[in-house]
């Protein structure tokens, strides 16, 4: 099975859930969820899974659970497939 990891920078407490785009190799996004009690982490997994067309269990936080910068593991897609799907979702 294919898999990859992507670096993500999350801004919690935003007005809307939104992919902002790539800053080099780091995906920037905003989430409505607050950064308390793991709510932003749960929202991140749910949002990325929906954006990628995957199940939530296929998206996990590999590093940075308490940080805005995270390393997210994606099961079932290569890095190229992941980037292509996310690029298609940016701005929607």
C-alpha positions in Angstrom: 0.0 0.0 0.0 1.2 3.5 -0.9 1.8 6.1 1.8 3.5 9.4 2.4 4.1 12.1 5.0 3.4 15.8 4.5 4.4 18.8 6.7 1.4 20.9 7.7 1.1 24.3 9.4 -2.2 24.8 11.1 -3.8 28.0 12.2 -6.6 27.1 14.7 -9.6 29.3 15.6 -10.2 30.6 12.1 -13.5 31.8 10.6 -13.6 28.8 8.2 -11.8 25.5 7.4 -9.6 26.3 4.4 -6.5 25.1 2.6 -4.3 28.1 2.0 -1.7 26.4 -0.3 1.9 25.3 -0.2 4.7 27.3 1.3 7.6 25.3 -0.1 7.0 21.8 1.1 4.6 22.8 3.9 0.9 22.8 3.4 -0.8 25.8 5.2 -4.4 25.6 6.4 -6.8 27.2 8.7 -9.3 25.4 11.0 -12.3 26.7 12.9 -11.6 24.3 15.8 -9.8 25.7 18.8 -6.4 24.3 19.9 -7.7 22.8 23.1 -8.2 19.2 24.2 -7.1 17.9 20.8 -10.0 19.5 19.0 -7.8 21.1 16.3 -6.0 17.8 15.7 -9.3 15.9 15.3 -10.5 18.6 12.9 -7.3 18.4 11.0 -7.6 14.7 10.4 -11.3 15.0 9.4 -10.6 17.9 7.1 -7.6 16.4 5.3 -9.3 13.0 4.9 -12.3 14.7 3.3 -10.1 16.9 1.1 -8.1 13.8 0.0 -11.2 11.5 -0.5 -9.9 9.1 2.2 -11.2 7.6 5.4 -10.2 9.3 8.6 -8.2 6.3 9.8 -6.0 6.8 6.7 -4.8 10.2 8.0 -2.7 10.3 11.3 -0.5 12.9 13.0 3.0 11.4 13.1 4.6 14.3 14.9 3.7 17.6 16.4 0.4 16.9 18.2 0.9 20.0 20.5 2.4 22.2 17.8 1.1 24.3 14.9 3.7 22.5 12.7 2.8 18.8 12.2 3.9 15.9 10.2 0.9 14.0 8.9 1.0 10.5 7.6 -1.3 9.6 4.7 -2.0 5.9 3.9 -3.2 4.9 0.5 -1.6 7.7 -1.6 1.8 8.6 -2.9 3.3 12.0 -2.2 2.5 13.0 -5.8 -1.2 11.8 -5.6 -1.6 13.6 -2.2 -0.2 16.9 -3.6 -2.4 16.7 -6.7 -5.6 16.1 -4.7 -4.8 18.9 -2.3 -4.0 21.3 -5.1 -7.4 20.5 -6.6 -9.0 21.4 -3.2 -7.2 24.7 -2.7 -9.5 27.6 -3.2 -12.7 25.6 -3.2 
